[in-house]
Amino acid sequence: ISEHLKPRTRAYHEIWLDGEKLVGPAEDEPLYGPVYLPRKFKTAVVVPPHNDVDIFSQDLGFIAILDDQSRALLGFNLTVAGGLGATHGEPQTFPRIADVIGFLTPDQMLKVGENVVMIQRDFGDRTDRKHARFKYTVADRGVEWFKAELFKRLGFALLPPREYKFT
């Protein structure tokens, strides 16, 4: 997931790590284009019964669903738009627990993750840094809007979430 979603351009290294400037044509950035994301974007995977990273506090989360008998990976429940941060005295900032959106198979993971990131890239608030997290994009527009946008981009709907239990 990390390798797939990281930017291909070296612009970050040039700006922040004092790298050398590119010579020649501008690099193609297939996922982020010229804009990147408006704010940080946290992604995690958990395997029940453990919830080591608190999957509901992540922008993008995958809850592994294993076969009860063989323990083989069947797929993941997708969680989106969590985040526990807030700024004191600023009511437009608030904590939000991620929503469980649906079930996906392992071969769908990268495409689903990429499209979730692109939704935040395209709709994230760029006018107010404190309101730029994915949780606010989904809170402002609604979970049903998010599902419709994701399913439209994917070309298919996710299956209903599978049962899981954290202990």
Solvent accessible surface area in square Angstrom, and as a share of the most:
residue,aa,sasa,rsa
1,I,56,0.28
2,S,88,0.57
3,E,121,0.54
4,H,56,0.25
5,L,18,0.09
6,K,100,0.43
7,P,54,0.34
8,R,118,0.43
9,T,16,0.10
10,R,119,0.44
11,A,30,0.23
12,Y,120,0.46
13,H,63,0.28
14,E,28,0.13
15,I,117,0.59
16,W,178,0.62
17,L,110,0.55
18,D,134,0.70
19,G,27,0.26
20,E,161,0.72
21,K,146,0.62
22,L,82,0.41
23,V,146,0.84
24,G,58,0.56
25,P,123,0.78
26,A,97,0.75
27,E,63,0.28
28,D,115,0.60
29,E,17,0.07
30,P,88,0.56
31,L,13,0.07
32,Y,16,0.06
33,G,25,0.24
34,P,130,0.82
35,V,70,0.40
36,Y,74,0.28
37,L,35,0.18
38,P,26,0.16
39,R,66,0.24
40,K,116,0.49
41,F,39,0.16
42,K,71,0.30
43,T,50,0.29
44,A,14,0.11
45,V,66,0.38
46,V,4,0.02
47,V,71,0.41
48,P,17,0.11
49,P,55,0.35
50,H,114,0.51
51,N,48,0.24
52,D,119,0.62
53,V,71,0.41
54,D,59,0.30
55,I,0,0.00
56,F,43,0.18
57,S,10,0.07
58,Q,19,0.09
59,D,0,0.00
60,L,0,0.00
61,G,0,0.00
62,F,1,0.00
63,I,0,0.00
64,A,4,0.03
65,I,14,0.07
66,L,38,0.19
67,D,44,0.23
68,D,120,0.62
69,Q,163,0.72
70,S,76,0.49
71,R,131,0.48
72,A,52,0.40
73,L,79,0.39
74,L,71,0.36
75,G,0,0.00
76,F,13,0.06
77,N,0,0.00
78,L,0,0.00
79,T,0,0.00
80,V,0,0.00
81,A,0,0.00
82,G,0,0.00
83,G,0,0.00
84,L,99,0.49
85,G,46,0.44
86,A,62,0.48
87,T,49,0.28
88,H,183,0.82
89,G,67,0.64
90,E,50,0.23
91,P,123,0.77
92,Q,74,0.33
93,T,11,0.06
94,F,71,0.29
95,P,80,0.51
96,R,38,0.14
97,I,120,0.61
98,A,8,0.06
99,D,42,0.22
100,V,45,0.26
101,I,10,0.05
102,G,0,0.00
103,F,3,0.01
104,L,1,0.00
105,T,44,0.26
106,P,58,0.37
107,D,127,0.66
108,Q,47,0.21
109,M,26,0.12
110,L,76,0.38
111,K,96,0.41
112,V,0,0.00
113,G,2,0.02
114,E,46,0.21
115,N,9,0.04
116,V,0,0.00
117,V,2,0.01
118,M,34,0.15
119,I,0,0.00
120,Q,3,0.01
121,R,44,0.16
122,D,68,0.35
123,F,65,0.27
124,G,9,0.09
125,D,36,0.19
126,R,115,0.42
127,T,131,0.76
128,D,53,0.28
129,R,168,0.61
130,K,86,0.36
131,H,29,0.13
132,A,2,0.01
133,R,19,0.07
134,F,0,0.00
135,K,2,0.01
136,Y,5,0.02
137,T,8,0.05
138,V,0,0.00
139,A,44,0.34
140,D,92,0.48
141,R,113,0.41
142,G,27,0.26
143,V,40,0.23
144,E,124,0.56
145,W,61,0.22
146,F,0,0.00
147,K,50,0.21
148,A,63,0.49
149,E,17,0.08
150,L,0,0.00
151,F,45,0.19
152,K,142,0.60
153,R,67,0.24
154,L,7,0.04
155,G,68,0.66
156,F,66,0.28
157,A,63,0.49
158,L,17,0.09
159,L,96,0.48
160,P,102,0.64
161,P,63,0.40
162,R,97,0.36
163,E,169,0.76
164,Y,74,0.28
165,K,148,0.63
166,F,53,0.22
167,T,132,0.77
